[in-house]
Amino acid sequence: MWRAEVDGRRQRFHLTGINNQNFLMHDEETGSWWQQASGEAVFGPRKGRRLDLVPYDEISFAAWKREHPNGRVLRPDDSVPWKRFSQNWEAQTAKAPVVTPARAGDPLQPRDVVVGVRLGGAARAYPLDALQRQSPVQDAVGGVPVLLAVGEDGRSVRAFERAVDGRALSFFARPGVPLRLVDAETGSEWSFAGEATSGPLQGKRLAWVQALKDYWFDWRTYNPTTSVYAPR
């Protein structure tokens, strides 16, 4: 998700095409083309510019609704053309070729789902099936200690910096619904939103980290030097 502003001016964007199964958008003001995955202008007067990232989640509606019981829902256009375009989108795109070639010794298949994290100039891909088996995962990316947790639905994933007041914490999951995390250092209990709800650290919040759920081929296209997390 990107902020729809360039140089302090609000922009209007429209779908202009598909590039390696990623949306291309154009802005009305200059006609520049912007890549969905990176937020970068790849063609036109604004080539090389980047949109500002807006913190976002890709979680189940149930998880979101629990945290925002009074939240509003934006319904997609109910027009017939949109329904026809979006029907069976995943199944149809899975049949289309991609321009990112497989490499000898590649640790993942092109359409394996990963959760990608970029920090401190480094990038790492976390296979979704590994996260589901091991959650919560504690790691470091670009020298930053991170925590990745999968919600009780098995699909919602969030990432945080796991340092509080300069000290890296270690977490484990407490069985039950909703998901609860406990840090080993203080015994404080944390919600899936990264907030300490009880214990010595009550009221503290873990810093949010962008976690992009993506196909391996696409993540590697935009992060060619990425490493891949190997479960311990």
C-alpha positions as CSV (number, residue, x, y, z in Angstrom):
1,M,0.0,0.0,0.0
2,W,1.4,3.4,-1.1
3,R,0.6,7.0,-0.2
4,A,-1.1,8.6,-3.2
5,E,1.0,11.8,-3.1
6,V,4.0,13.0,-5.0
7,D,5.8,16.2,-4.0
8,G,2.9,16.9,-1.6
9,R,0.3,16.7,-4.3
10,R,-2.4,14.1,-4.3
11,Q,-2.4,11.9,-7.4
12,R,-5.0,9.7,-9.1
13,F,-3.8,6.3,-10.3
14,H,-5.4,3.9,-12.8
15,L,-4.5,0.3,-13.8
16,T,-2.5,0.5,-17.0
17,G,-1.3,-3.1,-17.4
18,I,0.4,-6.2,-15.9
19,N,4.1,-6.6,-15.6
20,N,5.3,-10.1,-14.6
21,Q,1.9,-10.6,-12.9
22,N,2.2,-7.3,-10.9
23,F,-0.1,-4.4,-11.6
24,L,1.3,-1.3,-13.4
25,M,-0.4,2.0,-12.5
26,H,-0.3,5.3,-14.3
27,D,-0.8,8.7,-12.7
28,E,-3.1,11.2,-14.4
29,E,-0.8,14.1,-13.9
30,T,2.2,12.9,-15.9
31,G,1.2,9.5,-17.3
32,S,4.2,7.9,-15.5
33,W,3.9,4.1,-14.9
34,W,4.4,2.8,-11.4
35,Q,5.1,-0.7,-10.3
36,Q,2.8,-2.1,-7.7
37,A,5.3,-4.3,-6.0
38,S,8.0,-1.7,-5.4
39,G,6.1,1.6,-5.6
40,E,8.7,2.8,-8.1
41,A,8.0,4.7,-11.3
42,V,9.5,2.6,-14.1
43,F,8.5,4.7,-17.2
44,G,7.7,8.4,-17.9
45,P,8.7,11.8,-16.5
46,R,8.8,10.4,-12.9
47,K,10.9,7.4,-13.7
48,G,13.0,6.4,-10.6
49,R,10.8,8.1,-8.1
50,R,9.2,6.0,-5.3
51,L,5.9,6.3,-3.5
52,D,5.9,6.4,0.3
53,L,4.9,3.2,2.0
54,V,1.8,3.1,4.2
55,P,1.9,0.5,7.0
56,Y,-0.6,-2.2,6.2
57,D,-1.6,-5.7,7.2
58,E,-2.6,-8.7,5.1
59,I,-4.7,-10.7,7.6
60,S,-8.0,-12.5,7.8
61,F,-11.2,-10.5,8.2
62,A,-11.9,-12.3,11.5
63,A,-8.5,-11.1,13.0
64,W,-9.0,-7.6,11.8
65,K,-12.6,-7.4,13.0
66,R,-11.6,-8.6,16.5
67,E,-9.1,-5.7,16.8
68,H,-11.4,-3.2,15.1
69,P,-15.0,-4.1,16.0
70,N,-16.3,-0.7,14.8
71,G,-14.1,-0.6,11.7
72,R,-15.6,0.1,8.2
73,V,-15.3,-2.2,5.2
74,L,-14.7,-0.9,1.7
75,R,-16.6,-3.2,-0.6
76,P,-15.2,-3.7,-4.2
77,D,-17.1,-2.5,-7.2
78,D,-20.0,-4.8,-7.8
79,S,-20.1,-4.2,-11.5
80,V,-20.2,-7.1,-13.9
81,P,-16.9,-6.3,-15.7
82,W,-15.0,-6.3,-12.3
83,K,-16.5,-9.6,-11.3
84,R,-15.6,-11.1,-14.7
85,F,-12.0,-9.8,-14.4
86,S,-11.5,-11.0,-10.8
87,Q,-13.2,-14.4,-11.1
88,N,-10.7,-17.2,-10.7
89,W,-7.8,-14.7,-10.7
90,E,-5.4,-16.9,-8.8
91,A,-6.1,-20.0,-10.8
92,Q,-5.7,-18.1,-14.1
93,T,-2.5,-16.3,-13.2
94,A,-1.0,-19.5,-12.0
95,K,-1.1,-20.8,-15.5
96,A,0.6,-17.7,-17.0
97,P,4.4,-17.7,-17.6
98,V,6.7,-15.4,-15.6
99,V,9.9,-13.7,-16.7
100,T,11.9,-14.6,-13.7
101,P,13.8,-17.7,-14.6
102,A,14.4,-20.5,-12.2
103,R,18.1,-20.9,-11.1
104,A,20.0,-24.0,-10.5
105,G,20.0,-24.8,-6.8
106,D,17.1,-22.5,-6.2
107,P,15.8,-23.4,-2.6
108,L,12.1,-22.7,-3.5
109,Q,9.7,-23.3,-6.4
110,P,8.7,-20.2,-8.3
111,R,5.2,-20.1,-6.8
112,D,6.0,-21.0,-3.3
113,V,4.5,-18.4,-1.0
114,V,7.0,-16.4,1.1
115,V,6.8,-13.6,3.6
116,G,9.5,-11.1,2.6
117,V,11.2,-8.6,5.0
118,R,13.6,-5.8,4.1
119,L,15.6,-4.1,6.9
120,G,19.0,-2.5,7.2
121,G,19.8,-2.9,3.5
122,A,19.2,-6.7,3.7
123,A,16.2,-8.8,2.5
124,R,15.1,-12.3,3.7
125,A,12.3,-14.6,2.5
126,Y,10.5,-16.7,5.0
127,P,8.6,-19.6,3.4
128,L,5.0,-19.5,4.6
129,D,4.9,-23.2,5.4
130,A,8.0,-22.8,7.6
131,L,6.4,-20.0,9.5
132,Q,3.2,-22.0,10.0
133,R,5.3,-24.9,11.5
134,Q,7.5,-22.8,13.7
135,S,5.7,-19.7,14.7
136,P,6.7,-17.5,16.3
137,V,10.0,-17.1,14.5
138,Q,12.9,-15.1,16.0
139,D,15.6,-13.9,13.6
140,A,17.6,-10.9,12.6
141,V,17.5,-9.1,9.3
142,G,20.2,-6.4,8.5
143,G,21.3,-6.5,12.1
144,V,17.7,-5.8,13.4
145,P,16.2,-8.5,15.7
146,V,12.8,-9.4,14.3
147,L,9.8,-11.5,15.3
148,L,7.3,-13.1,12.8
149,A,4.1,-14.6,14.1
150,V,1.3,-16.5,12.4
151,G,-2.2,-15.9,13.7
152,E,-4.4,-18.7,15.0
153,D,-6.1,-18.9,11.5
154,G,-2.8,-20.1,10.1
155,R,-2.8,-17.5,7.3
156,S,-2.4,-14.1,8.9
157,V,1.3,-13.1,9.4
158,R,2.8,-10.1,11.2
159,A,6.4,-9.0,11.7
160,F,7.9,-6.7,14.4
161,E,11.2,-5.6,15.8
162,R,11.5,-7.6,18.9
163,A,13.7,-5.1,20.8
164,V,12.2,-3.1,23.7
165,D,14.1,-0.3,25.3
166,G,17.3,-1.5,23.6
167,R,16.9,-5.2,24.7
168,A,16.1,-8.0,22.3
169,L,13.3,-10.2,23.6
170,S,12.6,-13.9,22.9
171,F,9.0,-15.0,22.5
172,F,7.0,-18.2,22.6
173,A,3.3,-18.7,21.8
174,R,0.7,-19.5,24.5
175,P,-1.9,-21.9,23.2
176,G,-5.4,-20.6,22.8
177,V,-7.6,-18.2,20.8
178,P,-6.9,-15.4,20.3
179,L,-3.1,-15.8,19.9
180,R,-1.0,-14.7,22.8
181,L,2.8,-14.3,22.9
182,V,4.9,-14.3,26.0
183,D,8.4,-12.9,26.3
184,A,10.9,-15.1,28.1
185,E,12.8,-12.2,29.7
186,T,9.9,-10.6,31.7
187,G,7.0,-13.0,31.3
188,S,4.9,-10.2,29.8
189,E,2.0,-11.3,27.6
190,W,1.7,-9.7,24.1
191,S,-1.2,-9.6,21.6
192,F,-1.0,-10.4,17.9
193,A,-1.0,-6.7,17.4
194,G,2.4,-6.4,19.1
195,E,1.1,-4.8,22.3
196,A,2.0,-6.0,25.8
197,T,-1.3,-6.6,27.6
198,S,0.0,-7.7,31.0
199,G,3.2,-8.1,33.0
200,P,6.1,-5.7,33.6
201,L,6.1,-4.4,30.0
202,Q,2.3,-3.8,29.9
203,G,1.5,-0.9,27.5
204,K,4.7,-1.3,25.5
205,R,4.4,-1.8,21.7
206,L,6.7,-3.6,19.3
207,A,7.7,-1.6,16.3
208,W,5.9,-2.7,13.1
209,V,7.9,-4.2,10.3
210,Q,6.6,-4.5,6.7
211,A,6.0,-8.2,5.8
212,L,5.0,-8.8,2.2
213,K,3.3,-12.1,1.4
214,D,4.4,-12.9,-2.2
215,Y,5.3,-15.6,-4.6
216,W,9.0,-16.5,-4.4
217,F,9.6,-15.6,-8.1
218,D,8.2,-12.1,-7.6
219,W,10.0,-11.5,-4.3
220,R,13.4,-12.5,-5.9
221,T,12.7,-10.3,-8.9
222,Y,12.7,-7.2,-6.7
223,N,15.2,-8.5,-4.1
224,P,17.8,-10.3,-6.2
225,T,20.2,-10.6,-3.2
226,T,17.6,-12.0,-0.8
227,S,18.5,-14.8,1.6
228,V,16.0,-17.5,2.5
229,Y,15.2,-18.4,6.1
230,A,15.9,-22.0,7.0
231,P,14.0,-23.4,10.0
232,R,16.2,-24.5,12.9
